[in-house]
Amino acid sequence: MVDLKTQFESAAQEAQRLPKKPDNDTLLRLYALYKQATIGNATGKRPGFTDPVGRAKFDAWEKIKGMTAEQAMQKYIELVNQLKSS
């Protein structure tokens, strides 16, 4: 059986080749789950109002604070699989 980390890495590559670009909310979820899986909880200061994209990314990541890397990997894989089939 393929281990979770290998499945996650494969899903990350597949996310780059999706047939249709996901909407912004989905992209933010992918970003947040990827960061949580690879780095852990969001750190640092929230970007200022002059960086709305950075703020949105930080906020999405901050929302899943406390999720384990394994949980984030699994949710990321599930989301990419949903996007591939839609």
N, CA, C and O of each residue as an XYZ file, in Angstrom:
344
protein
N       0.836     -1.189      0.000
C       0.000      0.000      0.000
C       0.881      1.252      0.000
O       1.900      1.324      0.687
N       0.457      2.221     -0.784
C       1.213      3.458     -0.882
C       0.991      4.277      0.393
O      -0.140      4.420      0.859
N       2.070      4.805      0.944
C       1.910      5.555      2.186
C       1.314      6.940      1.937
O       1.297      7.425      0.806
N       0.832      7.559      2.994
C       0.107      8.822      2.920
C       0.955      9.932      2.314
O       0.461     10.708      1.496
N       2.214     10.019      2.699
C       3.090     11.082      2.184
C       3.262     10.962      0.672
O       3.263     11.975     -0.028
N       3.407      9.757      0.166
C       3.544      9.544     -1.269
C       2.254      9.932     -1.992
O       2.294     10.565     -3.047
N       1.116      9.551     -1.422
C      -0.174      9.931     -2.005
C      -0.327     11.451     -2.012
O      -0.823     12.027     -2.981
N       0.095     12.089     -0.940
C       0.013     13.536     -0.824
C       0.876     14.213     -1.884
O       0.423     15.140     -2.556
N       2.101     13.761     -2.034
C       3.005     14.341     -3.029
C       2.447     14.163     -4.437
O       2.550     15.061     -5.273
N       1.862     13.011     -4.688
C       1.245     12.751     -5.987
C       0.056     13.689     -6.211
O      -0.111     14.234     -7.302
N      -0.766     13.876     -5.180
C      -1.922     14.766     -5.284
C      -1.473     16.206     -5.530
O      -2.122     16.936     -6.279
N      -0.378     16.615     -4.910
C       0.132     17.975     -5.099
C       0.538     18.185     -6.557
O       0.311     19.258     -7.117
N       1.133     17.173     -7.167
C       1.503     17.270     -8.582
C       0.253     17.282     -9.462
O       0.182     18.035    -10.433
N      -0.726     16.452     -9.122
C      -1.970     16.397     -9.887
C      -2.738     17.709     -9.788
O      -3.402     18.110    -10.743
N      -2.654     18.376     -8.652
C      -3.353     19.647     -8.464
C      -2.846     20.698     -9.450
O      -3.588     21.599     -9.839
N      -1.596     20.580     -9.849
C      -1.024     21.524    -10.816
C      -1.535     21.271    -12.235
O      -1.439     22.141    -13.100
N      -2.080     20.073    -12.467
C      -2.510     19.686    -13.816
C      -4.023     19.454    -13.908
O      -4.479     18.694    -14.763
N      -4.785     20.087    -13.055
C      -6.239     19.909    -13.096
C      -6.775     20.425    -14.427
O      -6.301     21.440    -14.939
N      -7.766     19.724    -14.992
C      -8.301     20.149    -16.294
C      -8.991     21.509    -16.244
O      -9.015     22.233    -17.239
N      -9.553     21.858    -15.081
C     -10.260     23.129    -14.929
C      -9.759     23.818    -13.673
O      -9.659     23.191    -12.619
N      -9.443     25.109    -13.774
C      -8.951     25.848    -12.607
C     -10.068     25.967    -11.568
O     -11.172     26.403    -11.896
N      -9.791     25.586    -10.324
C     -10.797     25.700     -9.258
C     -11.112     27.164     -8.934
O     -10.340     28.064     -9.267
N     -12.250     27.386     -8.284
C     -12.600     28.736     -7.863
C     -11.663     29.169     -6.732
O     -10.921     28.358     -6.178
N     -11.711     30.453     -6.404
C     -10.780     31.014     -5.409
C     -10.911     30.368     -4.039
O      -9.901     30.126     -3.377
N     -12.137     30.081     -3.596
C     -12.313     29.446     -2.289
C     -11.647     28.080     -2.244
O     -11.025     27.718     -1.245
N     -11.778     27.326     -3.320
C     -11.162     25.997     -3.390
C      -9.648     26.125     -3.436
O      -8.937     25.348     -2.800
N      -9.156     27.097     -4.184
C      -7.708     27.316     -4.224
C      -7.174     27.663     -2.840
O      -6.096     27.209     -2.457
N      -7.923     28.465     -2.091
C      -7.502     28.805     -0.731
C      -7.493     27.574      0.169
O      -6.595     27.421      0.998
N      -8.485     26.693      0.015
C      -8.507     25.455      0.810
C      -7.308     24.578      0.464
O      -6.663     24.020      1.353
N      -7.012     24.457     -0.828
C      -5.844     23.671     -1.238
C      -4.571     24.251     -0.629
O      -3.735     23.519     -0.098
N      -4.434     25.560     -0.712
C      -3.255     26.236     -0.159
C      -3.120     25.966      1.336
O      -2.055     25.579      1.818
N      -4.226     26.179      2.065
C      -4.196     26.032      3.519
C      -3.873     24.593      3.921
O      -3.061     24.363      4.817
N      -4.501     23.640      3.267
C      -4.242     22.231      3.595
C      -2.799     21.853      3.279
O      -2.162     21.125      4.040
N      -2.284     22.351      2.153
C      -0.897     22.048      1.788
C       0.063     22.618      2.832
O       0.977     21.928      3.285
N      -0.146     23.870      3.209
C       0.735     24.495      4.199
C       0.643     23.788      5.552
O       1.658     23.570      6.213
N      -0.585     23.430      5.962
C      -0.765     22.751      7.246
C      -0.064     21.398      7.223
O       0.535     20.988      8.217
N      -0.141     20.703      6.087
C       0.476     19.381      5.966
C       2.001     19.463      5.940
O       2.679     18.578      6.462
N       2.535     20.508      5.341
C       3.985     20.579      5.163
C       4.703     21.407      6.220
O       5.874     21.158      6.510
N       4.009     22.401      6.807
C       4.667     23.292      7.766
C       4.058     23.192      9.159
O       4.773     23.239     10.160
N       2.743     23.055      9.220
C       2.051     23.059     10.507
C       1.223     24.317     10.634
O       0.830     24.909      9.629
N       0.955     24.730     11.855
C       0.118     25.904     12.089
C       0.722     27.163     11.494
O       1.942     27.313     11.413
N      -0.162     28.066     11.078
C       0.275     29.352     10.530
C       1.085     30.103     11.569
O       0.752     30.113     12.754
N       2.142     30.725     11.110
C       3.007     31.486     12.001
C       3.231     32.873     11.412
O       2.902     33.133     10.254
N       3.782     33.738     12.210
C       4.089     35.081     11.736
C       2.897     36.009     11.842
O       1.840     35.643     12.358
N       3.089     37.204     11.348
C       2.043     38.213     11.411
C       1.135     38.104     10.195
O       1.566     37.735      9.103
N      -0.122     38.431     10.414
C      -1.088     38.470      9.319
C      -0.712     39.623      8.391
O      -0.467     40.733      8.863
N      -0.661     39.382      7.081
C      -0.327     40.461      6.147
C      -1.292     41.642      6.281
O      -2.448     41.473      6.670
N      -0.810     42.809      5.960
C      -1.603     44.024      6.081
C      -2.659     44.154      4.989
O      -2.730     43.338      4.071
N      -3.470     45.189      5.107
C      -4.575     45.386      4.169
C      -4.101     45.686      2.756
O      -4.884     45.582      1.812
N      -2.845     46.054      2.591
C      -2.320     46.311      1.244
C      -1.981     45.019      0.506
O      -1.614     45.050     -0.669
N      -2.103     43.883      1.195
C      -1.831     42.577      0.593
C      -3.055     41.673      0.770
O      -3.022     40.747      1.580
N      -4.143     41.933      0.017
C      -5.370     41.159      0.222
C      -5.215     39.668     -0.093
O      -5.853     38.833      0.548
N      -4.388     39.334     -1.057
C      -4.177     37.918     -1.387
C      -3.444     37.219     -0.247
O      -3.821     36.121      0.162
N      -2.405     37.853      0.257
C      -1.665     37.300      1.385
C      -2.546     37.138      2.619
O      -2.434     36.147      3.341
N      -3.418     38.108      2.858
C      -4.345     38.029      3.994
C      -5.293     36.850      3.836
O      -5.521     36.097      4.783
N      -5.844     36.691      2.637
C      -6.789     35.596      2.392
C      -6.106     34.250      2.596
O      -6.683     33.340      3.190
N      -4.883     34.126      2.107
C      -4.138     32.873      2.281
C      -3.862     32.617      3.760
O      -4.070     31.508      4.253
N      -3.397     33.641      4.460
C      -3.099     33.494      5.881
C      -4.349     33.115      6.664
O      -4.311     32.228      7.516
N      -5.464     33.794      6.370
C      -6.723     33.520      7.078
C      -7.203     32.089      6.831
O      -7.660     31.419      7.757
N      -7.101     31.623      5.585
C      -7.524     30.256      5.267
C      -6.665     29.250      6.035
O      -7.176     28.257      6.551
N      -5.380     29.509      6.105
C      -4.454     28.623      6.817
C      -4.731     28.664      8.323
O      -4.733     27.629      8.990
N      -4.962     29.859      8.844
C      -5.211     30.036     10.279
C      -6.482     29.305     10.721
O      -6.562     28.831     11.854
N      -7.477     29.212      9.830
C      -8.752     28.560     10.160
C      -8.584     27.082     10.518
O      -9.382     26.530     11.276
N      -7.552     26.446      9.974
C      -7.383     25.009     10.235
C      -6.277     24.742     11.253
O      -5.725     23.644     11.317
N      -5.971     25.748     12.033
C      -4.963     25.631     13.092
C      -5.293     24.439     13.987
O      -6.445     24.249     14.379
N      -4.298     23.653     14.301
C      -4.488     22.506     15.185
C      -4.705     21.197     14.439
O      -4.607     20.124     15.035
N      -4.997     21.270     13.152
C      -5.159     20.047     12.364
C      -3.794     19.376     12.223
O      -2.791     20.045     11.976
N      -3.761     18.064     12.378
C      -2.488     17.360     12.250
C      -2.056     17.322     10.788
O      -2.870     17.493      9.881
N      -0.766     17.096     10.575
C      -0.244     16.991      9.217
C      -0.934     15.851      8.470
O      -1.249     15.982      7.287
N      -1.167     14.738      9.157
C      -1.796     13.581      8.516
C      -3.228     13.897      8.102
O      -3.657     13.517      7.013
N      -3.969     14.591      8.964
C      -5.340     14.977      8.625
C      -5.350     15.923      7.425
O      -6.174     15.783      6.520
N      -4.433     16.880      7.428
C      -4.361     17.841      6.332
C      -4.003     17.141      5.025
O      -4.571     17.450      3.978
N      -3.072     16.207      5.080
C      -2.704     15.456      3.875
C      -3.906     14.692      3.329
O      -4.171     14.709      2.127
N      -4.630     14.020      4.225
C      -5.786     13.227      3.800
C      -6.858     14.113      3.180
O      -7.423     13.763      2.143
N      -7.145     15.246      3.794
C      -8.161     16.160      3.261
C      -7.708     16.757      1.929
O      -8.526     16.964      1.033
N      -6.429     17.030      1.797
C      -5.882     17.558      0.547
C      -6.060     16.531     -0.569
O      -6.512     16.864     -1.664
N      -5.705     15.293     -0.284
C      -5.839     14.207     -1.271
C      -7.299     14.062     -1.696
O      -7.598     13.937     -2.883
N      -8.202     14.080     -0.721
C      -9.637     13.949     -1.021
C     -10.127     15.100     -1.887
O     -10.898     14.886     -2.822
N      -9.692     16.310     -1.588
C     -10.117     17.474     -2.355
C      -9.607     17.401     -3.786
O     -10.357     17.668     -4.725
N      -8.341     17.042     -3.960
C      -7.786     16.929     -5.314
C      -8.526     15.847     -6.097
O      -8.822     16.032     -7.278
N      -8.825     14.729     -5.457
C      -9.570     13.656     -6.139
C     -10.963     14.134     -6.564
O     -11.429     13.796     -7.652
N     -11.622     14.914     -5.711
C     -12.934     15.481     -6.079
C     -12.805     16.398     -7.287
O     -13.631     16.357     -8.199
N     -11.768     17.222     -7.287
C     -11.565     18.172     -8.392
C     -11.243     17.450     -9.696
O     -11.660     17.883    -10.770
N     -10.514     16.369     -9.601
C     -10.177     15.594    -10.812
C     -11.413     14.975    -11.434
O     -11.503     14.863    -12.656
N     -12.368     14.572    -10.605
C     -13.536     13.875    -11.112
C     -14.674     14.824    -11.493
O     -15.694     14.387    -12.025
N     -14.503     16.111    -11.224
C     -15.595     17.036    -11.560
C     -15.345     17.751    -12.866
O     -16.166     18.563    -13.293
